[in-house]
Amino acid sequence: MSNKRDIETRPLTARSVIASTLLGVDPPRLPTLALVRSGELFGLSEGATRTALSRMAAAGDLEADGTGYRLAGPLLDRHARQQTARDAAPRPWDGTWELAVVPDGRRTAVERARLRDAARRLRLAEVREGCWARPDNLDPARSPTERAVVDAQCLILRGARPGDADALVAAFDPEGWAATARVLLDAMARAQPALDDRDAEVLATTFHIDAAVVRHLLADPALPVELEPPDWPARSLRDAFARFDEGFKATWRAWYRTFEPG
């Protein structure tokens, strides 16, 4: 996301609307009609949404239960990561770092891509080619699927005390993360009054904002307090998002009820 005052939006496919809608609810299951109505917010026809639902179920991304659909497969794993990201709970930090180092040896492009994706989901930063690191302040048992990928390709070192911790922190680009967080805080603040008024006219816009905040929380480096830059906005972003997301879901529910018979 670029550092602009407004959140950039792009046309959404039926698949992305369905996935984002289900990723935003807990448990991640909704009636078919609710998913169809979500598609209509973005100009998608009922036929397009129903076709996407069938294809996603066939691909293992969804499970049909007769009256609705629930997330499955990788999307269900992503839902779990998002729920965790919303309530980050780092452990007390003892000043040590976790390092994941790729030993010498040839790896395929697929293996390298899998490692990069898994390491980032574990909130590791690549400090140089084949070397990933982070402060050792998170649960080592987190994200077991991603952990298995990293452990299979890397030598894991714990208890490291690097001499130049500032250089390692810089690999997380905390200034860039904070700048985007402030853009999102501003966007939520400007949209919040309309959500408080349950104004359905802002649902499409706030859908984009809601999804953007969730993605950004997944990218939070979760640094120890001792390494956070001044005025670090992570807590402010989570607090503002709790209110924003509640207002968005309440507005969406009120809008959806207008389609119910009687």
NORDALIN-V91397 format. One record per residue. RES is the residue in one small letter. PHI is phi as a letter, one per 20 degrees, with the letter a starting at -180 (* if undefined). D_CENTER is the distance of its C-alpha to the mean C-alpha in Angstrom with 2 decimals. Layout:
BEGIN
<<RES,PHI,D_CENTER> <RES,PHI,D_CENTER>>
END
This chain:
BEGIN
<<m,*,13.32> <s,f,16.88> <n,e,18.19> <k,c,19.87> <r,f,20.70> <d,d,19.25> <i,f,15.83> <e,f,16.51> <t,c,16.44> <r,b,17.52> <p,g,19.15> <l,d,17.04> <t,f,18.40> <a,g,19.14> <r,f,16.82> <s,f,13.74> <v,f,14.93> <i,f,15.51> <a,f,12.23> <s,f,10.26> <t,f,13.02> <l,f,12.95> <l,f,9.27> <g,e,10.06> <v,c,13.14> <d,c,14.34> <p,f,16.18> <p,e,14.56> <r,b,17.96> <l,b,19.80> <p,f,23.30> <t,g,23.92> <l,f,25.34> <a,f,22.27> <l,f,20.24> <v,f,23.21> <r,f,23.31> <s,f,19.67> <g,f,20.74> <e,f,23.76> <l,g,21.82> <f,d,21.14> <g,m,24.62> <l,e,24.04> <s,f,27.08> <e,g,27.27> <g,f,28.50> <a,f,25.61> <t,f,23.07> <r,f,25.28> <t,f,25.76> <a,f,22.04> <l,f,21.79> <s,f,24.70> <r,f,23.42> <m,f,20.02> <a,f,22.08> <a,f,24.43> <a,e,21.75> <g,n,20.43> <d,e,17.06> <l,c,18.62> <e,c,21.55> <a,e,24.15> <d,c,26.05> <g,o,28.75> <t,d,27.50> <g,a,23.79> <y,c,20.88> <r,c,18.26> <l,f,15.38> <a,b,16.68> <g,l,16.31> <p,g,13.24> <l,f,11.32> <l,f,12.42> <d,f,11.26> <r,f,7.65> <h,g,8.29> <a,f,9.77> <r,f,7.15> <q,f,4.97> <q,f,8.55> <t,f,9.40> <a,f,6.99> <r,f,8.53> <d,c,11.83> <a,g,12.06> <a,c,15.65> <p,f,17.08> <r,e,20.63> <p,g,23.64> <w,d,24.08> <d,d,27.44> <g,n,27.16> <t,e,26.54> <w,c,24.06> <e,d,22.73> <l,d,23.67> <a,c,22.96> <v,d,25.71> <v,f,26.44> <p,f,30.19> <d,g,32.50> <g,q,32.54> <r,f,31.54> <r,c,28.21> <t,f,27.33> <a,f,24.82> <v,f,22.82> <e,f,22.90> <r,f,21.84> <a,f,18.84> <r,f,17.83> <l,f,18.34> <r,g,16.37> <d,f,13.24> <a,f,13.87> <a,f,14.76> <r,f,11.70> <r,f,9.60> <l,e,12.41> <r,m,12.00> <l,e,15.35> <a,d,16.68> <e,e,19.39> <v,e,22.43> <r,a,24.74> <e,g,25.14> <g,m,24.69> <c,c,23.91> <w,d,20.60> <a,b,20.49> <r,a,18.92> <p,g,20.60> <d,e,21.29> <n,c,19.83> <l,d,17.23> <d,g,18.29> <p,f,19.69> <a,e,19.19> <r,f,15.38> <s,l,13.68> <p,f,17.19> <t,f,16.55> <e,f,15.10> <r,f,17.78> <a,f,20.42> <v,f,19.67> <v,f,19.92> <d,f,22.95> <a,f,24.64> <q,d,24.62> <c,c,24.93> <l,e,27.33> <i,e,25.52> <l,c,27.19> <r,d,26.65> <g,n,28.65> <a,f,28.76> <r,c,29.88> <p,f,29.61> <g,f,32.14> <d,d,29.91> <a,f,26.67> <d,f,26.11> <a,f,25.80> <l,f,23.12> <v,f,21.12> <a,f,21.53> <a,f,19.74> <f,e,16.42> <d,l,17.41> <p,f,16.98> <e,f,18.92> <g,f,16.69> <w,f,13.53> <a,f,15.75> <a,f,17.19> <t,f,14.06> <a,g,13.19> <r,f,16.75> <v,f,16.51> <l,f,13.76> <l,g,15.97> <d,f,18.88> <a,f,17.41> <m,f,16.59> <a,f,20.05> <r,f,21.78> <a,e,20.35> <q,g,20.67> <p,g,24.45> <a,f,24.17> <l,f,21.72> <d,f,24.13> <d,e,26.85> <r,l,24.98> <d,e,25.54> <a,f,24.28> <e,f,24.97> <v,e,21.69> <l,f,19.47> <a,f,18.66> <t,f,17.92> <t,f,15.84> <f,g,13.83> <h,f,12.72> <i,f,12.20> <d,g,10.22> <a,f,7.70> <a,f,7.94> <v,f,7.50> <v,g,4.27> <r,f,3.28> <h,f,6.05> <l,f,5.73> <l,f,3.97> <a,e,7.01> <d,g,9.29> <p,f,12.34> <a,l,13.45> <l,f,16.97> <p,f,19.99> <v,g,21.68> <e,f,24.50> <l,d,22.54> <e,f,20.60> <p,f,22.08> <p,g,24.01> <d,l,22.32> <w,f,18.89> <p,e,16.68> <a,f,13.84> <r,f,15.77> <s,f,16.78> <l,f,13.32> <r,f,12.44> <d,f,15.92> <a,f,15.92> <f,f,12.72> <a,g,14.37> <r,f,17.33> <f,f,15.73> <d,f,13.66> <e,f,16.90> <g,f,18.93> <f,f,16.90> <k,f,17.18> <a,f,20.82> <t,f,21.64> <w,f,20.26> <r,f,22.30> <a,f,25.34> <w,f,25.14> <y,f,24.84> <r,f,27.85> <t,f,29.98> <f,e,30.01> <e,f,31.21> <p,f,34.98> <g,m,37.28>>
END
